[in-house]
Amino acid sequence: MLKRWLPVAVLAGVLALFFLLGLDKHATFASLRENHALLQEWVRRLGWKAPILYVLAYIAVVTFSIPGAGVMSLAGGFLFGTVLAALCIVAGATAGASLLFFIAKTSFGDPLRRRAGPWMKRMEAGFAENALSYLLVLRLVPLFPFFIVNLVPAFLGVPFRTYVIATFVGIIPATFVLASVGAGLSSVLESGADFSVGSVFTPQVMTALIGLAVLALIPAAYKKLKARGGARPEGLP
């Protein structure tokens, strides 16, 4: 029992320590604006090590569900450029989400499913039938906090392989949006103008992401239509 709950205790402890030490004050755009020159200097000195350290830091942020991933994504674009930052973010976010999924599933995913009511069983059946399509939609459209989408599949028995594929593919569009915006932040950071992560997802961007989400649902919809079309009333040949 102790081994089962130890990872959960570690996650909760790290998150609590993050707030107790006041580190949440540094996970903001204001902090990025104040320290952008220092960050650039660190990247210049570290050279090829900088992207690796950035990926490791991103894995930690996602695994421990620490606030500030959006600001960190913008910082990555600012420091490394759109393409390299997007690659680092996708790698770090996928690895971190996979670790959190594994911890949640092994620590309390199975016990929760056993004790859950009918509603979770129905959701679990839906995910089991079209898990990849449903997860792609949740990843493509950032309507829910990232850590929530990381945990729910673990509770609903989604296969690990499906989870990793949906996470990797699904976060790519929004990641490139954040990285590309971050790559163009130099003038904003230097001028001291206000900015927010939420302003990145304009109606045009959200429309594009929703369009991709609709495409992701096509296989699930086709499967259901095909199943209904194949069903015949009793007594008919």
C-alpha positions in Angstrom: 0.0 0.0 0.0 2.9 2.4 0.9 4.6 1.8 -2.4 1.3 2.4 -4.3 0.7 5.8 -2.7 4.4 7.0 -2.5 4.5 8.5 -6.0 1.3 10.4 -5.3 2.8 11.8 -2.1 5.9 12.8 -3.9 3.8 14.6 -6.6 1.7 16.4 -4.0 4.8 17.3 -1.9 6.7 18.8 -4.9 3.6 20.8 -5.9 3.1 22.1 -2.4 6.8 23.0 -2.1 6.5 24.9 -5.4 3.9 27.2 -3.9 5.5 27.4 -0.4 8.7 28.6 -1.9 6.9 31.2 -4.0 8.2 29.8 -7.2 4.8 30.4 -8.8 5.7 34.1 -9.1 8.4 33.1 -11.6 6.1 31.1 -13.8 4.5 34.3 -15.3 5.0 36.4 -18.4 6.0 39.3 -16.1 8.9 37.2 -14.9 9.9 36.3 -18.4 9.8 39.9 -19.4 12.1 40.9 -16.5 14.6 38.0 -17.0 14.6 37.5 -20.8 18.0 39.0 -21.3 19.5 36.8 -18.5 17.8 33.7 -20.1 19.3 34.5 -23.5 22.7 34.8 -21.9 22.3 31.4 -20.2 21.3 29.8 -23.5 24.3 31.4 -25.2 26.7 30.0 -22.6 25.2 26.6 -22.3 25.1 26.0 -26.1 23.8 22.6 -27.1 23.1 21.7 -23.5 20.4 24.4 -23.2 17.7 22.6 -25.3 18.3 19.4 -23.3 18.0 21.2 -20.0 14.8 22.9 -21.3 13.3 19.5 -22.2 14.1 18.1 -18.7 12.6 21.1 -17.1 9.5 20.8 -19.2 9.2 17.1 -18.3 9.3 18.1 -14.6 6.7 20.8 -15.0 4.3 18.5 -16.7 4.9 15.5 -14.5 4.4 17.4 -11.3 1.5 19.5 -12.8 3.3 22.7 -12.0 1.6 25.9 -13.4 3.4 27.8 -16.1 3.7 25.4 -19.0 2.2 28.0 -21.3 4.7 30.7 -20.3 7.5 28.1 -20.6 6.4 27.3 -24.1 6.5 31.0 -25.1 9.9 31.2 -23.5 11.1 28.3 -25.5 10.0 29.9 -28.8 11.8 33.1 -27.7 15.0 31.3 -26.8 15.3 28.6 -29.4 13.1 29.7 -32.4 9.8 28.1 -33.5 11.0 24.7 -34.9 13.5 23.7 -32.2 11.3 25.0 -29.4 8.3 23.1 -30.8 10.3 19.9 -31.0 11.6 20.3 -27.4 8.1 21.1 -26.1 6.4 18.2 -27.8 9.2 15.9 -26.5 9.0 17.2 -22.9 5.2 17.4 -22.7 4.7 13.9 -24.1 7.3 12.4 -21.8 6.0 14.3 -18.7 2.4 13.4 -19.5 3.4 9.8 -20.0 5.1 9.7 -16.6 2.1 11.3 -14.9 -0.2 8.8 -16.7 1.8 5.9 -15.5 1.9 7.2 -11.9 -1.8 7.9 -11.8 -2.7 4.5 -13.4 -0.5 2.4 -11.0 -1.2 4.4 -7.9 -4.9 5.0 -7.9 -6.3 4.5 -11.4 -7.4 0.9 -11.0 -8.8 1.3 -7.4 -10.8 4.3 -8.6 -12.3 2.5 -11.5 -13.3 -0.4 -9.2 -15.1 1.9 -6.8 -16.5 4.3 -9.5 -20.2 4.4 -10.3 -21.9 3.7 -13.6 -21.0 7.0 -15.1 -17.3 6.3 -15.2 -17.9 2.8 -16.5 -19.9 4.3 -19.4 -17.1 6.8 -20.1 -14.6 4.0 -19.9 -16.5 2.0 -22.5 -16.6 5.1 -24.8 -12.9 5.6 -24.5 -12.2 1.9 -25.0 -14.2 2.1 -28.3 -12.7 5.2 -29.8 -9.9 6.3 -27.4 -7.6 7.7 -30.0 -10.2 10.0 -31.6 -11.5 11.2 -28.3 -8.0 11.9 -26.9 -7.0 13.7 -30.1 -9.9 16.0 -29.6 -9.0 16.7 -26.0 -5.4 17.5 -27.0 -6.2 19.5 -30.1 -8.6 21.9 -28.4 -7.1 23.4 -25.2 -10.5 23.8 -23.4 -9.4 21.9 -20.3 -6.2 22.2 -18.2 -3.4 20.0 -19.5 -3.0 18.1 -16.3 -6.7 17.1 -16.3 -6.5 15.6 -19.7 -3.3 13.8 -18.6 -5.1 12.1 -15.6 -8.6 11.3 -16.9 -7.4 8.6 -19.4 -5.5 6.9 -16.7 -8.7 6.6 -14.7 -10.6 5.3 -17.7 -8.4 2.4 -18.7 -7.0 4.0 -21.9 -4.1 1.9 -23.2 -0.7 3.5 -22.7 0.3 3.3 -26.3 -2.9 5.0 -27.4 -2.4 7.7 -24.8 1.2 8.4 -26.0 0.3 8.6 -29.7 -2.8 10.8 -29.1 -0.7 13.1 -26.8 2.2 13.4 -29.2 0.1 14.1 -32.3 -2.6 16.1 -30.6 -0.4 18.7 -28.9 1.6 19.5 -32.1 -0.7 22.2 -33.6 -1.1 24.3 -30.3 2.6 23.8 -29.6 3.6 25.4 -32.9 1.3 28.3 -32.3 2.8 29.0 -28.9 6.4 28.5 -30.1 5.9 30.7 -33.1 4.3 33.5 -31.0 7.2 33.1 -28.5 9.7 33.5 -31.3 8.3 36.9 -32.2 8.1 38.2 -28.6 11.4 40.1 -28.7 9.8 43.6 -29.2 7.1 42.9 -26.6 9.6 41.8 -24.0 11.9 44.7 -24.6 9.0 47.3 -24.6 7.5 46.0 -21.4 4.1 45.8 -22.9 1.4 43.6 -21.4 0.8 40.1 -22.8 -1.0 36.9 -21.8 -0.9 33.3 -22.9 -4.7 33.4 -23.4 -4.4 36.1 -26.0 -2.5 33.7 -28.3 -5.5 31.5 -28.9 -7.5 34.0 -31.0 -10.8 33.1 -32.6 -9.0 32.3 -35.8 -6.6 29.9 -34.1 -9.4 28.3 -32.1 -11.4 27.8 -35.2 -8.5 26.0 -36.9 -7.9 23.8 -33.8 -11.6 23.0 -33.6 -11.5 22.1 -37.3 -8.7 19.6 -36.6 -10.7 18.2 -33.7 -13.7 17.6 -35.9 -11.4 15.8 -38.4 -10.1 13.7 -35.5 -13.7 12.6 -34.7 -14.5 11.4 -38.2 -13.1 7.9 -37.7 -15.3 7.5 -34.5 -18.4 8.9 -36.3 -17.8 6.6 -39.3 -17.4 3.6 -37.1 -20.7 4.3 -35.4 -22.6 5.0 -38.6 -21.2 1.8 -40.1 -22.3 -0.2 -37.0 -25.8 1.3 -37.3 -26.0 0.6 -41.0 -25.0 -3.0 -40.5 -27.7 -3.6 -37.9 -30.8 -5.1 -39.3 -34.2 -5.4 -37.7 -35.2 -8.9 -36.6 -37.0 -10.9 -39.2 -35.2 -9.2 -42.2 -32.6 -11.0 -44.3 
